[in-house]
Amino acid sequence: MPKLPIISGREAIRALAKFGYLPDHQTGSHIILRHKDPPHRRLTIPNHKELNKKTLRKIISQAGLTVEEFTGFL
């Protein structure tokens, strides 16, 4: 299993934007992203300084990506 880097919520949003996920709105400290093409998947990203590795792995999985694909765009 590849190692995940320690990144912030903003860095995760920047990387996911390269895959077509754009900010939709923000509720409290969580930013909701929505994919621009159908199916319009929605992701919730905590706006924290450091994302928990389990949380980041789950976000990557929900985005339909592999860890290798995601880390390639950091």
PDB file of N, H, CA, C and O in Angstrom:
ATOM      1  N   MET A   1       0.837  -1.165   0.000  1.00  0.00           N
ATOM      2  CA  MET A   1       0.000   0.000   0.000  1.00  0.00           C
ATOM      3  C   MET A   1       0.892   1.241   0.000  1.00  0.00           C
ATOM      4  O   MET A   1       1.763   1.365   0.861  1.00  0.00           O
ATOM      5  N   PRO A   2       0.695   2.166  -0.951  1.00  0.00           N
ATOM      6  CA  PRO A   2       1.549   3.354  -1.035  1.00  0.00           C
ATOM      7  C   PRO A   2       1.336   4.285   0.156  1.00  0.00           C
ATOM      8  O   PRO A   2       0.253   4.345   0.738  1.00  0.00           O
ATOM      9  N   LYS A   3       2.393   5.003   0.500  1.00  0.00           N
ATOM     10  H   LYS A   3       3.274   4.954   0.028  1.00  0.00           H
ATOM     11  CA  LYS A   3       2.308   5.949   1.602  1.00  0.00           C
ATOM     12  C   LYS A   3       1.625   7.227   1.142  1.00  0.00           C
ATOM     13  O   LYS A   3       1.844   7.706   0.029  1.00  0.00           O
ATOM     14  N   LEU A   4       0.801   7.761   2.016  1.00  0.00           N
ATOM     15  H   LEU A   4       0.623   7.373   2.920  1.00  0.00           H
ATOM     16  CA  LEU A   4       0.133   9.021   1.749  1.00  0.00           C
ATOM     17  C   LEU A   4       0.917  10.148   2.407  1.00  0.00           C
ATOM     18  O   LEU A   4       1.367  10.006   3.544  1.00  0.00           O
ATOM     19  N   PRO A   5       1.082  11.250   1.716  1.00  0.00           N
ATOM     20  CA  PRO A   5       1.750  12.393   2.340  1.00  0.00           C
ATOM     21  C   PRO A   5       0.798  13.091   3.307  1.00  0.00           C
ATOM     22  O   PRO A   5      -0.419  12.926   3.214  1.00  0.00           O
ATOM     23  N   ILE A   6       1.341  13.854   4.217  1.00  0.00           N
ATOM     24  H   ILE A   6       2.329  13.988   4.293  1.00  0.00           H
ATOM     25  CA  ILE A   6       0.528  14.664   5.116  1.00  0.00           C
ATOM     26  C   ILE A   6       0.231  15.972   4.387  1.00  0.00           C
ATOM     27  O   ILE A   6       1.133  16.757   4.095  1.00  0.00           O
ATOM     28  N   ILE A   7      -1.056  16.188   4.101  1.00  0.00           N
ATOM     29  H   ILE A   7      -1.789  15.551   4.339  1.00  0.00           H
ATOM     30  CA  ILE A   7      -1.446  17.390   3.367  1.00  0.00           C
ATOM     31  C   ILE A   7      -2.611  18.065   4.079  1.00  0.00           C
ATOM     32  O   ILE A   7      -3.273  17.465   4.926  1.00  0.00           O
ATOM     33  N   SER A   8      -2.847  19.315   3.723  1.00  0.00           N
ATOM     34  H   SER A   8      -2.309  19.803   3.035  1.00  0.00           H
ATOM     35  CA  SER A   8      -3.968  20.063   4.286  1.00  0.00           C
ATOM     36  C   SER A   8      -5.211  19.853   3.417  1.00  0.00           C
ATOM     37  O   SER A   8      -5.140  19.284   2.328  1.00  0.00           O
ATOM     38  N   GLY A   9      -6.335  20.322   3.922  1.00  0.00           N
ATOM     39  H   GLY A   9      -6.392  20.785   4.807  1.00  0.00           H
ATOM     40  CA  GLY A   9      -7.566  20.247   3.148  1.00  0.00           C
ATOM     41  C   GLY A   9      -7.476  21.061   1.870  1.00  0.00           C
ATOM     42  O   GLY A   9      -7.986  20.641   0.831  1.00  0.00           O
ATOM     43  N   ARG A  10      -6.834  22.222   1.934  1.00  0.00           N
ATOM     44  H   ARG A  10      -6.420  22.563   2.778  1.00  0.00           H
ATOM     45  CA  ARG A  10      -6.683  23.079   0.751  1.00  0.00           C
ATOM     46  C   ARG A  10      -5.823  22.399  -0.319  1.00  0.00           C
ATOM     47  O   ARG A  10      -6.119  22.502  -1.510  1.00  0.00           O
ATOM     48  N   GLU A  11      -4.767  21.709   0.099  1.00  0.00           N
ATOM     49  H   GLU A  11      -4.526  21.625   1.066  1.00  0.00           H
ATOM     50  CA  GLU A  11      -3.916  20.993  -0.864  1.00  0.00           C
ATOM     51  C   GLU A  11      -4.690  19.861  -1.523  1.00  0.00           C
ATOM     52  O   GLU A  11      -4.522  19.606  -2.716  1.00  0.00           O
ATOM     53  N   ALA A  12      -5.537  19.181  -0.755  1.00  0.00           N
ATOM     54  H   ALA A  12      -5.673  19.388   0.213  1.00  0.00           H
ATOM     55  CA  ALA A  12      -6.364  18.108  -1.312  1.00  0.00           C
ATOM     56  C   ALA A  12      -7.341  18.680  -2.334  1.00  0.00           C
ATOM     57  O   ALA A  12      -7.565  18.079  -3.385  1.00  0.00           O
ATOM     58  N   ILE A  13      -7.922  19.834  -2.030  1.00  0.00           N
ATOM     59  H   ILE A  13      -7.740  20.322  -1.176  1.00  0.00           H
ATOM     60  CA  ILE A  13      -8.864  20.474  -2.957  1.00  0.00           C
ATOM     61  C   ILE A  13      -8.152  20.857  -4.251  1.00  0.00           C
ATOM     62  O   ILE A  13      -8.696  20.676  -5.340  1.00  0.00           O
ATOM     63  N   ARG A  14      -6.936  21.385  -4.131  1.00  0.00           N
ATOM     64  H   ARG A  14      -6.494  21.531  -3.246  1.00  0.00           H
ATOM     65  CA  ARG A  14      -6.157  21.768  -5.314  1.00  0.00           C
ATOM     66  C   ARG A  14      -5.874  20.549  -6.197  1.00  0.00           C
ATOM     67  O   ARG A  14      -5.976  20.627  -7.421  1.00  0.00           O
ATOM     68  N   ALA A  15      -5.516  19.420  -5.567  1.00  0.00           N
ATOM     69  H   ALA A  15      -5.433  19.356  -4.572  1.00  0.00           H
ATOM     70  CA  ALA A  15      -5.228  18.199  -6.331  1.00  0.00           C
ATOM     71  C   ALA A  15      -6.500  17.653  -6.974  1.00  0.00           C
ATOM     72  O   ALA A  15      -6.472  17.225  -8.128  1.00  0.00           O
ATOM     73  N   LEU A  16      -7.614  17.662  -6.244  1.00  0.00           N
ATOM     74  H   LEU A  16      -7.637  18.010  -5.307  1.00  0.00           H
ATOM     75  CA  LEU A  16      -8.868  17.134  -6.786  1.00  0.00           C
ATOM     76  C   LEU A  16      -9.423  18.021  -7.906  1.00  0.00           C
ATOM     77  O   LEU A  16     -10.163  17.540  -8.764  1.00  0.00           O
ATOM     78  N   ALA A  17      -9.072  19.302  -7.905  1.00  0.00           N
ATOM     79  H   ALA A  17      -8.471  19.693  -7.208  1.00  0.00           H
ATOM     80  CA  ALA A  17      -9.515  20.198  -8.977  1.00  0.00           C
ATOM     81  C   ALA A  17      -8.937  19.751 -10.313  1.00  0.00           C
ATOM     82  O   ALA A  17      -9.553  19.974 -11.355  1.00  0.00           O
ATOM     83  N   LYS A  18      -7.780  19.133 -10.299  1.00  0.00           N
ATOM     84  H   LYS A  18      -7.280  18.952  -9.452  1.00  0.00           H
ATOM     85  CA  LYS A  18      -7.154  18.653 -11.531  1.00  0.00           C
ATOM     86  C   LYS A  18      -7.904  17.455 -12.115  1.00  0.00           C
ATOM     87  O   LYS A  18      -7.722  17.107 -13.281  1.00  0.00           O
ATOM     88  N   PHE A  19      -8.754  16.826 -11.288  1.00  0.00           N
ATOM     89  H   PHE A  19      -8.902  17.109 -10.340  1.00  0.00           H
ATOM     90  CA  PHE A  19      -9.572  15.699 -11.747  1.00  0.00           C
ATOM     91  C   PHE A  19     -11.002  16.127 -12.048  1.00  0.00           C
ATOM     92  O   PHE A  19     -11.847  15.280 -12.339  1.00  0.00           O
ATOM     93  N   GLY A  20     -11.292  17.438 -11.984  1.00  0.00           N
ATOM     94  H   GLY A  20     -10.605  18.126 -11.748  1.00  0.00           H
ATOM     95  CA  GLY A  20     -12.618  17.925 -12.338  1.00  0.00           C
ATOM     96  C   GLY A  20     -13.524  18.221 -11.167  1.00  0.00           C
ATOM     97  O   GLY A  20     -14.704  18.500 -11.378  1.00  0.00           O
ATOM     98  N   TYR A  21     -13.028  18.176  -9.935  1.00  0.00           N
ATOM     99  H   TYR A  21     -12.069  17.950  -9.764  1.00  0.00           H
ATOM    100  CA  TYR A  21     -13.834  18.479  -8.756  1.00  0.00           C
ATOM    101  C   TYR A  21     -13.664  19.955  -8.414  1.00  0.00           C
ATOM    102  O   TYR A  21     -12.553  20.423  -8.164  1.00  0.00           O
ATOM    103  N   LEU A  22     -14.783  20.682  -8.407  1.00  0.00           N
ATOM    104  H   LEU A  22     -15.685  20.302  -8.610  1.00  0.00           H
ATOM    105  CA  LEU A  22     -14.758  22.110  -8.159  1.00  0.00           C
ATOM    106  C   LEU A  22     -15.550  22.438  -6.896  1.00  0.00           C
ATOM    107  O   LEU A  22     -16.535  21.763  -6.592  1.00  0.00           O
ATOM    108  N   PRO A  23     -15.129  23.472  -6.152  1.00  0.00           N
ATOM    109  CA  PRO A  23     -15.871  23.850  -4.938  1.00  0.00           C
ATOM    110  C   PRO A  23     -17.308  24.235  -5.274  1.00  0.00           C
ATOM    111  O   PRO A  23     -17.555  25.025  -6.185  1.00  0.00           O
ATOM    112  N   ASP A  24     -18.243  23.671  -4.532  1.00  0.00           N
ATOM    113  H   ASP A  24     -18.043  23.029  -3.792  1.00  0.00           H
ATOM    114  CA  ASP A  24     -19.668  23.965  -4.715  1.00  0.00           C
ATOM    115  C   ASP A  24     -20.117  24.953  -3.638  1.00  0.00           C
ATOM    116  O   ASP A  24     -20.677  26.005  -3.948  1.00  0.00           O
ATOM    117  N   HIS A  25     -19.868  24.610  -2.377  1.00  0.00           N
ATOM    118  H   HIS A  25     -19.412  23.756  -2.125  1.00  0.00           H
ATOM    119  CA  HIS A  25     -20.186  25.497  -1.267  1.00  0.00           C
ATOM    120  C   HIS A  25     -19.422  25.050  -0.032  1.00  0.00           C
ATOM    121  O   HIS A  25     -18.731  24.032  -0.045  1.00  0.00           O
ATOM    122  N   GLN A  26     -19.559  25.828   1.035  1.00  0.00           N
ATOM    123  H   GLN A  26     -20.121  26.655   1.045  1.00  0.00           H
ATOM    124  CA  GLN A  26     -18.880  25.501   2.286  1.00  0.00           C
ATOM    125  C   GLN A  26     -19.889  25.536   3.414  1.00  0.00           C
ATOM    126  O   GLN A  26     -20.711  26.448   3.502  1.00  0.00           O
ATOM    127  N   THR A  27     -19.820  24.524   4.285  1.00  0.00           N
ATOM    128  H   THR A  27     -19.152  23.783   4.214  1.00  0.00           H
ATOM    129  CA  THR A  27     -20.657  24.472   5.470  1.00  0.00           C
ATOM    130  C   THR A  27     -19.733  24.340   6.663  1.00  0.00           C
ATOM    131  O   THR A  27     -19.132  23.286   6.875  1.00  0.00           O
ATOM    132  N   GLY A  28     -19.617  25.392   7.436  1.00  0.00           N
ATOM    133  H   GLY A  28     -20.105  26.248   7.264  1.00  0.00           H
ATOM    134  CA  GLY A  28     -18.701  25.381   8.577  1.00  0.00           C
ATOM    135  C   GLY A  28     -17.271  25.241   8.085  1.00  0.00           C
ATOM    136  O   GLY A  28     -16.810  26.026   7.257  1.00  0.00           O
ATOM    137  N   SER A  29     -16.566  24.228   8.604  1.00  0.00           N
ATOM    138  H   SER A  29     -16.940  23.590   9.277  1.00  0.00           H
ATOM    139  CA  SER A  29     -15.168  24.030   8.194  1.00  0.00           C
ATOM    140  C   SER A  29     -15.032  22.947   7.133  1.00  0.00           C
ATOM    141  O   SER A  29     -13.933  22.443   6.900  1.00  0.00           O
ATOM    142  N   HIS A  30     -16.133  22.585   6.490  1.00  0.00           N
ATOM    143  H   HIS A  30     -17.026  22.994   6.679  1.00  0.00           H
ATOM    144  CA  HIS A  30     -16.098  21.555   5.457  1.00  0.00           C
ATOM    145  C   HIS A  30     -16.452  22.160   4.100  1.00  0.00           C
ATOM    146  O   HIS A  30     -17.449  22.869   3.961  1.00  0.00           O
ATOM    147  N   ILE A  31     -15.625  21.871   3.113  1.00  0.00           N
ATOM    148  H   ILE A  31     -14.815  21.296   3.225  1.00  0.00           H
ATOM    149  CA  ILE A  31     -15.839  22.383   1.764  1.00  0.00           C
ATOM    150  C   ILE A  31     -16.408  21.244   0.918  1.00  0.00           C
ATOM    151  O   ILE A  31     -15.856  20.144   0.889  1.00  0.00           O
ATOM    152  N   ILE A  32     -17.504  21.520   0.239  1.00  0.00           N
ATOM    153  H   ILE A  32     -17.952  22.414   0.263  1.00  0.00           H
ATOM    154  CA  ILE A  32     -18.177  20.527  -0.585  1.00  0.00           C
ATOM    155  C   ILE A  32     -17.712  20.730  -2.025  1.00  0.00           C
ATOM    156  O   ILE A  32     -17.843  21.820  -2.582  1.00  0.00           O
ATOM    157  N   LEU A  33     -17.172  19.675  -2.616  1.00  0.00           N
ATOM    158  H   LEU A  33     -17.066  18.790  -2.164  1.00  0.00           H
ATOM    159  CA  LEU A  33     -16.744  19.704  -4.009  1.00  0.00           C
ATOM    160  C   LEU A  33     -17.748  18.931  -4.843  1.00  0.00           C
ATOM    161  O   LEU A  33     -18.381  17.992  -4.360  1.00  0.00           O
ATOM    162  N   ARG A  34     -17.886  19.330  -6.089  1.00  0.00           N
ATOM    163  H   ARG A  34     -17.372  20.093  -6.481  1.00  0.00           H
ATOM    164  CA  ARG A  34     -18.785  18.635  -7.005  1.00  0.00           C
ATOM    165  C   ARG A  34     -18.068  18.438  -8.322  1.00  0.00           C
ATOM    166  O   ARG A  34     -17.386  19.340  -8.809  1.00  0.00           O
ATOM    167  N   HIS A  35     -18.221  17.251  -8.903  1.00  0.00           N
ATOM    168  H   HIS A  35     -18.774  16.518  -8.508  1.00  0.00           H
ATOM    169  CA  HIS A  35     -17.578  16.958 -10.181  1.00  0.00           C
ATOM    170  C   HIS A  35     -18.336  17.681 -11.281  1.00  0.00           C
ATOM    171  O   HIS A  35     -19.565  17.750 -11.259  1.00  0.00           O
ATOM    172  N   LYS A  36     -17.595  18.221 -12.245  1.00  0.00           N
ATOM    173  H   LYS A  36     -16.597  18.165 -12.263  1.00  0.00           H
ATOM    174  CA  LYS A  36     -18.220  19.029 -13.301  1.00  0.00           C
ATOM    175  C   LYS A  36     -18.971  18.198 -14.329  1.00  0.00           C
ATOM    176  O   LYS A  36     -19.850  18.729 -15.007  1.00  0.00           O
ATOM    177  N   ASP A  37     -18.655  16.908 -14.470  1.00  0.00           N
ATOM    178  H   ASP A  37     -17.941  16.477 -13.919  1.00  0.00           H
ATOM    179  CA  ASP A  37     -19.300  16.051 -15.458  1.00  0.00           C
ATOM    180  C   ASP A  37     -20.177  15.004 -14.765  1.00  0.00           C
ATOM    181  O   ASP A  37     -19.896  14.607 -13.635  1.00  0.00           O
ATOM    182  N   PRO A  38     -21.237  14.560 -15.446  1.00  0.00           N
ATOM    183  CA  PRO A  38     -22.070  13.495 -14.864  1.00  0.00           C
ATOM    184  C   PRO A  38     -21.275  12.211 -14.690  1.00  0.00           C
ATOM    185  O   PRO A  38     -20.406  11.958 -15.524  1.00  0.00           O
ATOM    186  N   PRO A  39     -21.491  11.401 -13.704  1.00  0.00           N
ATOM    187  CA  PRO A  39     -22.355  11.700 -12.563  1.00  0.00           C
ATOM    188  C   PRO A  39     -21.687  12.732 -11.667  1.00  0.00           C
ATOM    189  O   PRO A  39     -20.486  12.650 -11.407  1.00  0.00           O
ATOM    190  N   HIS A  40     -22.448  13.683 -11.204  1.00  0.00           N
ATOM    191  H   HIS A  40     -23.423  13.749 -11.416  1.00  0.00           H
ATOM    192  CA  HIS A  40     -21.904  14.791 -10.420  1.00  0.00           C
ATOM    193  C   HIS A  40     -21.621  14.334  -8.988  1.00  0.00           C
ATOM    194  O   HIS A  40     -22.381  14.633  -8.067  1.00  0.00           O
ATOM    195  N   ARG A  41     -20.519  13.607  -8.817  1.00  0.00           N
ATOM    196  H   ARG A  41     -19.901  13.364  -9.565  1.00  0.00           H
ATOM    197  CA  ARG A  41     -20.142  13.135  -7.481  1.00  0.00           C
ATOM    198  C   ARG A  41     -19.873  14.311  -6.571  1.00  0.00           C
ATOM    199  O   ARG A  41     -19.380  15.348  -7.015  1.00  0.00           O
ATOM    200  N   ARG A  42     -20.195  14.154  -5.299  1.00  0.00           N
ATOM    201  H   ARG A  42     -20.596  13.311  -4.938  1.00  0.00           H
ATOM    202  CA  ARG A  42     -19.938  15.188  -4.310  1.00  0.00           C
ATOM    203  C   ARG A  42     -18.972  14.646  -3.272  1.00  0.00           C
ATOM    204  O   ARG A  42     -19.093  13.506  -2.825  1.00  0.00           O
ATOM    205  N   LEU A  43     -18.018  15.474  -2.899  1.00  0.00           N
ATOM    206  H   LEU A  43     -17.919  16.400  -3.262  1.00  0.00           H
ATOM    207  CA  LEU A  43     -17.035  15.113  -1.884  1.00  0.00           C
ATOM    208  C   LEU A  43     -17.041  16.176  -0.800  1.00  0.00           C
ATOM    209  O   LEU A  43     -17.193  17.363  -1.089  1.00  0.00           O
ATOM    210  N   THR A  44     -16.879  15.758   0.434  1.00  0.00           N
ATOM    211  H   THR A  44     -16.756  14.794   0.668  1.00  0.00           H
ATOM    212  CA  THR A  44     -16.783  16.678   1.556  1.00  0.00           C
ATOM    213  C   THR A  44     -15.355  16.649   2.067  1.00  0.00           C
ATOM    214  O   THR A  44     -14.856  15.604   2.482  1.00  0.00           O
ATOM    215  N   ILE A  45     -14.697  17.808   2.034  1.00  0.00           N
ATOM    216  H   ILE A  45     -15.103  18.657   1.697  1.00  0.00           H
ATOM    217  CA  ILE A  45     -13.302  17.915   2.440  1.00  0.00           C
ATOM    218  C   ILE A  45     -13.220  18.799   3.678  1.00  0.00           C
ATOM    219  O   ILE A  45     -13.629  19.958   3.626  1.00  0.00           O
ATOM    220  N   PRO A  46     -12.695  18.274   4.804  1.00  0.00           N
ATOM    221  CA  PRO A  46     -12.507  19.137   5.973  1.00  0.00           C
ATOM    222  C   PRO A  46     -11.396  20.146   5.702  1.00  0.00           C
ATOM    223  O   PRO A  46     -10.336  19.788   5.189  1.00  0.00           O
ATOM    224  N   ASN A  47     -11.638  21.388   6.044  1.00  0.00           N
ATOM    225  H   ASN A  47     -12.499  21.679   6.461  1.00  0.00           H
ATOM    226  CA  ASN A  47     -10.653  22.442   5.825  1.00  0.00           C
ATOM    227  C   ASN A  47      -9.735  22.507   7.053  1.00  0.00           C
ATOM    228  O   ASN A  47      -9.783  23.465   7.825  1.00  0.00           O
ATOM    229  N   HIS A  48      -8.905  21.483   7.220  1.00  0.00           N
ATOM    230  H   HIS A  48      -8.866  20.705   6.593  1.00  0.00           H
ATOM    231  CA  HIS A  48      -7.987  21.384   8.352  1.00  0.00           C
ATOM    232  C   HIS A  48      -6.552  21.545   7.871  1.00  0.00           C
ATOM    233  O   HIS A  48      -6.265  21.391   6.684  1.00  0.00           O
ATOM    234  N   LYS A  49      -5.647  21.856   8.806  1.00  0.00           N
ATOM    235  H   LYS A  49      -5.880  21.981   9.771  1.00  0.00           H
ATOM    236  CA  LYS A  49      -4.235  21.999   8.455  1.00  0.00           C
ATOM    237  C   LYS A  49      -3.630  20.667   8.049  1.00  0.00           C
ATOM    238  O   LYS A  49      -2.785  20.613   7.155  1.00  0.00           O
ATOM    239  N   GLU A  50      -4.056  19.592   8.698  1.00  0.00           N
ATOM    240  H   GLU A  50      -4.742  19.635   9.424  1.00  0.00           H
ATOM    241  CA  GLU A  50      -3.595  18.240   8.354  1.00  0.00           C
ATOM    242  C   GLU A  50      -4.793  17.313   8.304  1.00  0.00           C
ATOM    243  O   GLU A  50      -5.592  17.259   9.239  1.00  0.00           O
ATOM    244  N   LEU A  51      -4.913  16.581   7.198  1.00  0.00           N
ATOM    245  H   LEU A  51      -4.265  16.625   6.438  1.00  0.00           H
ATOM    246  CA  LEU A  51      -5.978  15.591   7.071  1.00  0.00           C
ATOM    247  C   LEU A  51      -5.495  14.260   7.635  1.00  0.00           C
ATOM    248  O   LEU A  51      -4.357  13.853   7.403  1.00  0.00           O
ATOM    249  N   ASN A  52      -6.360  13.594   8.370  1.00  0.00           N
ATOM    250  H   ASN A  52      -7.285  13.924   8.559  1.00  0.00           H
ATOM    251  CA  ASN A  52      -6.074  12.266   8.866  1.00  0.00           C
ATOM    252  C   ASN A  52      -5.873  11.340   7.666  1.00  0.00           C
ATOM    253  O   ASN A  52      -6.577  11.464   6.664  1.00  0.00           O
ATOM    254  N   LYS A  53      -4.932  10.426   7.761  1.00  0.00           N
ATOM    255  H   LYS A  53      -4.361  10.325   8.575  1.00  0.00           H
ATOM    256  CA  LYS A  53      -4.633   9.541   6.621  1.00  0.00           C
ATOM    257  C   LYS A  53      -5.831   8.684   6.227  1.00  0.00           C
ATOM    258  O   LYS A  53      -6.060   8.448   5.041  1.00  0.00           O
ATOM    259  N   LYS A  54      -6.604   8.213   7.220  1.00  0.00           N
ATOM    260  H   LYS A  54      -6.419   8.405   8.183  1.00  0.00           H
ATOM    261  CA  LYS A  54      -7.794   7.425   6.903  1.00  0.00           C
ATOM    262  C   LYS A  54      -8.830   8.281   6.178  1.00  0.00           C
ATOM    263  O   LYS A  54      -9.478   7.819   5.239  1.00  0.00           O
ATOM    264  N   THR A  55      -8.979   9.511   6.612  1.00  0.00           N
ATOM    265  H   THR A  55      -8.453   9.887   7.375  1.00  0.00           H
ATOM    266  CA  THR A  55      -9.922  10.423   5.967  1.00  0.00           C
ATOM    267  C   THR A  55      -9.500  10.696   4.527  1.00  0.00           C
ATOM    268  O   THR A  55     -10.324  10.664   3.614  1.00  0.00           O
ATOM    269  N   LEU A  56      -8.218  10.963   4.333  1.00  0.00           N
ATOM    270  H   LEU A  56      -7.548  10.989   5.075  1.00  0.00           H
ATOM    271  CA  LEU A  56      -7.714  11.234   2.982  1.00  0.00           C
ATOM    272  C   LEU A  56      -7.886  10.015   2.083  1.00  0.00           C
ATOM    273  O   LEU A  56      -8.284  10.154   0.926  1.00  0.00           O
ATOM    274  N   ARG A  57      -7.595   8.837   2.591  1.00  0.00           N
ATOM    275  H   ARG A  57      -7.272   8.724   3.531  1.00  0.00           H
ATOM    276  CA  ARG A  57      -7.747   7.613   1.806  1.00  0.00           C
ATOM    277  C   ARG A  57      -9.218   7.412   1.408  1.00  0.00           C
ATOM    278  O   ARG A  57      -9.504   6.982   0.291  1.00  0.00           O
ATOM    279  N   LYS A  58     -10.138   7.719   2.312  1.00  0.00           N
ATOM    280  H   LYS A  58      -9.906   8.069   3.220  1.00  0.00           H
ATOM    281  CA  LYS A  58     -11.564   7.579   2.028  1.00  0.00           C
ATOM    282  C   LYS A  58     -12.015   8.596   0.974  1.00  0.00           C
ATOM    283  O   LYS A  58     -12.814   8.266   0.098  1.00  0.00           O
ATOM    284  N   ILE A  59     -11.507   9.827   1.057  1.00  0.00           N
ATOM    285  H   ILE A  59     -10.858  10.095   1.769  1.00  0.00           H
ATOM    286  CA  ILE A  59     -11.841  10.855   0.065  1.00  0.00           C
ATOM    287  C   ILE A  59     -11.360  10.426  -1.314  1.00  0.00           C
ATOM    288  O   ILE A  59     -12.083  10.570  -2.300  1.00  0.00           O
ATOM    289  N   ILE A  60     -10.150   9.903  -1.383  1.00  0.00           N
ATOM    290  H   ILE A  60      -9.563   9.785  -0.582  1.00  0.00           H
ATOM    291  CA  ILE A  60      -9.593   9.436  -2.661  1.00  0.00           C
ATOM    292  C   ILE A  60     -10.456   8.318  -3.230  1.00  0.00           C
ATOM    293  O   ILE A  60     -10.734   8.291  -4.429  1.00  0.00           O
ATOM    294  N   SER A  61     -10.880   7.395  -2.369  1.00  0.00           N
ATOM    295  H   SER A  61     -10.655   7.416  -1.396  1.00  0.00           H
ATOM    296  CA  SER A  61     -11.724   6.283  -2.799  1.00  0.00           C
ATOM    297  C   SER A  61     -13.077   6.787  -3.308  1.00  0.00           C
ATOM    298  O   SER A  61     -13.561   6.324  -4.341  1.00  0.00           O
ATOM    299  N   GLN A  62     -13.688   7.730  -2.592  1.00  0.00           N
ATOM    300  H   GLN A  62     -13.295   8.106  -1.752  1.00  0.00           H
ATOM    301  CA  GLN A  62     -14.985   8.267  -3.004  1.00  0.00           C
ATOM    302  C   GLN A  62     -14.886   9.020  -4.322  1.00  0.00           C
ATOM    303  O   GLN A  62     -15.857   9.095  -5.075  1.00  0.00           O
ATOM    304  N   ALA A  63     -13.709   9.580  -4.600  1.00  0.00           N
ATOM    305  H   ALA A  63     -12.920   9.520  -3.989  1.00  0.00           H
ATOM    306  CA  ALA A  63     -13.505  10.303  -5.859  1.00  0.00           C
ATOM    307  C   ALA A  63     -13.320   9.349  -7.032  1.00  0.00           C
ATOM    308  O   ALA A  63     -13.301   9.778  -8.185  1.00  0.00           O
ATOM    309  N   GLY A  64     -13.183   8.053  -6.743  1.00  0.00           N
ATOM    310  H   GLY A  64     -13.198   7.704  -5.805  1.00  0.00           H
ATOM    311  CA  GLY A  64     -12.995   7.082  -7.813  1.00  0.00           C
ATOM    312  C   GLY A  64     -11.567   7.034  -8.314  1.00  0.00           C
ATOM    313  O   GLY A  64     -11.322   6.676  -9.466  1.00  0.00           O
ATOM    314  N   LEU A  65     -10.611   7.396  -7.449  1.00  0.00           N
ATOM    315  H   LEU A  65     -10.810   7.686  -6.513  1.00  0.00           H
ATOM    316  CA  LEU A  65      -9.203   7.434  -7.816  1.00  0.00           C
ATOM    317  C   LEU A  65      -8.415   6.416  -7.019  1.00  0.00           C
ATOM    318  O   LEU A  65      -8.890   5.889  -6.013  1.00  0.00           O
ATOM    319  N   THR A  66      -7.209   6.147  -7.479  1.00  0.00           N
ATOM    320  H   THR A  66      -6.824   6.575  -8.297  1.00  0.00           H
ATOM    321  CA  THR A  66      -6.277   5.343  -6.698  1.00  0.00           C
ATOM    322  C   THR A  66      -5.320   6.299  -5.991  1.00  0.00           C
ATOM    323  O   THR A  66      -5.202   7.466  -6.366  1.00  0.00           O
ATOM    324  N   VAL A  67      -4.653   5.799  -4.985  1.00  0.00           N
ATOM    325  H   VAL A  67      -4.750   4.851  -4.681  1.00  0.00           H
ATOM    326  CA  VAL A  67      -3.690   6.619  -4.245  1.00  0.00           C
ATOM    327  C   VAL A  67      -2.578   7.083  -5.174  1.00  0.00           C
ATOM    328  O   VAL A  67      -2.111   8.217  -5.069  1.00  0.00           O
ATOM    329  N   GLU A  68      -2.150   6.205  -6.089  1.00  0.00           N
ATOM    330  H   GLU A  68      -2.530   5.284  -6.174  1.00  0.00           H
ATOM    331  CA  GLU A  68      -1.082   6.561  -7.030  1.00  0.00           C
ATOM    332  C   GLU A  68      -1.507   7.710  -7.939  1.00  0.00           C
ATOM    333  O   GLU A  68      -0.723   8.625  -8.188  1.00  0.00           O
ATOM    334  N   GLU A  69      -2.762   7.668  -8.443  1.00  0.00           N
ATOM    335  H   GLU A  69      -3.399   6.925  -8.240  1.00  0.00           H
ATOM    336  CA  GLU A  69      -3.260   8.745  -9.297  1.00  0.00           C
ATOM    337  C   GLU A  69      -3.297  10.063  -8.535  1.00  0.00           C
ATOM    338  O   GLU A  69      -2.899  11.108  -9.050  1.00  0.00           O
ATOM    339  N   PHE A  70      -3.783   9.995  -7.295  1.00  0.00           N
ATOM    340  H   PHE A  70      -4.106   9.146  -6.876  1.00  0.00           H
ATOM    341  CA  PHE A  70      -3.914  11.200  -6.499  1.00  0.00           C
ATOM    342  C   PHE A  70      -2.568  11.810  -6.155  1.00  0.00           C
ATOM    343  O   PHE A  70      -2.381  13.018  -6.302  1.00  0.00           O
ATOM    344  N   THR A  71      -1.629  10.992  -5.700  1.00  0.00           N
ATOM    345  H   THR A  71      -1.782  10.011  -5.581  1.00  0.00           H
ATOM    346  CA  THR A  71      -0.323  11.525  -5.298  1.00  0.00           C
ATOM    347  C   THR A  71       0.469  12.020  -6.508  1.00  0.00           C
ATOM    348  O   THR A  71       1.372  12.842  -6.347  1.00  0.00           O
ATOM    349  N   GLY A  72       0.163  11.554  -7.690  1.00  0.00           N
ATOM    350  H   GLY A  72      -0.570  10.886  -7.821  1.00  0.00           H
ATOM    351  CA  GLY A  72       0.821  12.030  -8.882  1.00  0.00           C
ATOM    352  C   GLY A  72       0.491  13.481  -9.212  1.00  0.00           C
ATOM    353  O   GLY A  72       1.225  14.134  -9.953  1.00  0.00           O
ATOM    354  N   PHE A  73      -0.617  13.988  -8.662  1.00  0.00           N
ATOM    355  H   PHE A  73      -1.213  13.457  -8.060  1.00  0.00           H
ATOM    356  CA  PHE A  73      -1.029  15.356  -8.941  1.00  0.00           C
ATOM    357  C   PHE A  73      -0.818  16.312  -7.779  1.00  0.00           C
ATOM    358  O   PHE A  73      -1.357  17.418  -7.787  1.00  0.00           O
ATOM    359  N   LEU A  74      -0.047  15.908  -6.785  1.00  0.00           N
ATOM    360  H   LEU A  74       0.391  15.009  -6.778  1.00  0.00           H
ATOM    361  CA  LEU A  74       0.245  16.810  -5.649  1.00  0.00           C
ATOM    362  C   LEU A  74       1.360  17.749  -5.986  1.00  0.00           C
ATOM    363  O   LEU A  74       1.741  18.576  -5.158  1.00  0.00           O
TER     364      LEU A  74
END
